[in-house]
């Protein structure tokens, strides 16, 4: 009887191999043959999972985006009693990929961002990932503003977009050595404090 293959697990295994190679060589160094070798599967197995390199890259990018979003959501679930403002600080810190243990993931994420500027399908996949995070940030900002009656109305969606762009930018500056992770966190915290300063009172200092 033929051995049953868990295609979902194999696709995730291949996605992880793509990420490791992209971290080492950049996306231009990712080939189907090298991915097969790194994942310890045959070329035929890779081609049965993905018809083209582009399809494989899209799946790998989606895999990373889901992993980041799951970490953000898990961080929120771990502290359900925290205020929306504090929760936002935790969520943005998780997305910014500034922690040492997320440095490889940050390199791969930004490699995909760069490649997406010349790939419509990668750009569309990235936009979907960003949209999910933007909705989370928008909800937290709106909740925090509503509970503290801001003196100046907040555009929660605009502020969420600003945070996403700031987090990506800070991650890039840390990766090239222009900022230390501590300096980047200081900038992120200062932005959040400035955001809450439009409120009359009651916002805690972000972590």
Buried (B, 14 or more C-beta within 10 A) or exposed (E): EEEEEEEEEBBBBBBBBBBBBBBBEBBEEBEBEBBBBBBEBEEEBBEBBBEEBEEBBBBBBBBBBEEBBEBBBEBBEEEEEBBBBBBBBBBBBBBBBBEEEBBBBBBBBBBBBEBBEEBEEBBEBBEEBBEBBBEBBBBBBBBBBEBBEBEEEBEBBEBBBBBBEBBBBBBBBBBEEEBEBEBBBEBBBEBBBEBBEBBEEEBEEBE
